[in-house]
Amino acid sequence: MAWIFLAIAVVFEIVFALGTNATHGFTKLWPSVLTLVAAAGGIFTLSLALRTLDVSVGYTIWTGLGSIGTVVLGAVLHKERITLPKLLSFAAIIAGAVTLKLASGL
């Protein structure tokens, strides 16, 4: 169940990051509400996942996959460029998360 909570937390993290851009400095009501709900939902579901997972694993996967999802959806939704350095960074984040998971024995 912890991994399901973590997956939900990752989705909330991505919505939070993309929503923050849409708030225009929290001057737009509904994007601001969505962003705040996503932030709270992400932290809440992450806390549920961390009941079982080591914080080093859970938090790293949450931020890493959230970052990757934000970059990918930023490219799709906002036409941001995905460059070779970004791709190499994705690979490093994934390798680090997998290594942490293997090292923790989960």
For each residue, the residues with C-beta under 8 A, 3 or more apart:
1: 4 5 52
2: 5 6 48 49 50 51 52 53 58
3: 6 7 49 53
4: 1 7 8
5: 1 2 8 9 45 46 48 49
6: 2 3 9 10 45 46 49 53 58 61 62
7: 3 4 10 11
8: 4 5 11 12 41 45
9: 5 6 12 13 41 42 43 45 46 49 62
10: 6 7 13 14 42 61 62 65 66 69
11: 7 8 14 15 69
12: 8 9 15 16 38 39 41 42 45
13: 9 10 16 17 38 42 62 63 65 66 69 70
14: 10 11 17 18 66 69 70 73
15: 11 12 18 19 34 35 38 42
16: 12 13 19 20 35 38 39 42
17: 13 14 20 21 66 70
18: 14 15 21 22 70 73 74 77
19: 15 16 22 23 31 34 35 38
20: 16 17 23 35
21: 17 18 78
22: 18 19 28 31 34 35
23: 19 20 26 27 28 31 32 35
24: 27 28 31
25:
26: 23 32 35
27: 23 24 32
28: 22 23 24 31 32
29: 32 33
30: 33 34
31: 19 22 23 24 28 34 35
32: 23 26 27 28 29 35 36
33: 29 30 36 37
34: 15 19 22 30 31 37 38
35: 15 16 19 20 22 23 26 31 32 38 39
36: 32 33 39 40
37: 33 34 40 41
38: 12 13 15 16 19 34 35 41 42
39: 12 16 35 36 42 43
40: 36 37 43 44
41: 8 9 12 37 38 44 45
42: 9 10 12 13 15 16 38 39 45 46 62 66
43: 9 39 40 46 47
44: 40 41 47 48
45: 5 6 8 9 12 41 42 48 49
46: 5 6 9 42 43 49 50 58 59 62
47: 43 44 50 51
48: 2 5 44 45 51
49: 2 3 5 6 9 45 46 52 53 58 62
50: 2 46 47 53 55 58 59
51: 2 47 48
52: 1 2 49
53: 2 3 6 49 50 57 58 104 106
54: 57 58 104 106
55: 50 58 59
56: 59 60 100 104
57: 53 54 60 61 97 100 101 104 106
58: 2 6 46 49 50 53 54 55 61 62
59: 46 50 55 56 62 63
60: 56 57 63 64 96 97 100
61: 6 10 57 58 64 65 97 100 101
62: 6 9 10 13 42 46 49 58 59 65 66
63: 13 59 60 66 67
64: 60 61 67 68 93 94 96 97
65: 10 13 61 62 68 69 93 97
66: 10 13 14 17 42 62 63 69 70
67: 63 64 70 71 93
68: 64 65 71 72 90 93 94
69: 10 11 13 14 65 66 72 73
70: 13 14 17 18 66 67 73 74
71: 67 68 74 75 80 82 86 90
72: 68 69 75 76 82
73: 14 18 69 70 76 77
74: 18 70 71 77 78 80
75: 71 72 78 79 80 81 82
76: 72 73
77: 18 73 74
78: 21 74 75
79: 75
80: 71 74 75
81: 75 86
82: 71 72 75 86 87
83: 86 87
84: 87 88
85: 88 89
86: 71 81 82 83 89 90
87: 82 83 84 90 91
88: 84 85 91 92
89: 85 86 92 93
90: 68 71 86 87 93 94
91: 87 88 94 95
92: 88 89 95 96
93: 64 65 67 68 89 90 96 97
94: 64 68 90 91 97 98
95: 91 92 98 99
96: 60 64 92 93 99 100
97: 57 60 61 64 65 93 94 100 101
98: 94 95 101 102
99: 95 96 102 103
100: 56 57 60 61 96 97 103 104
101: 57 61 97 98 104 106
102: 98 99 105
103: 99 100
104: 53 54 56 57 100 101
105: 102
106: 53 54 57 101
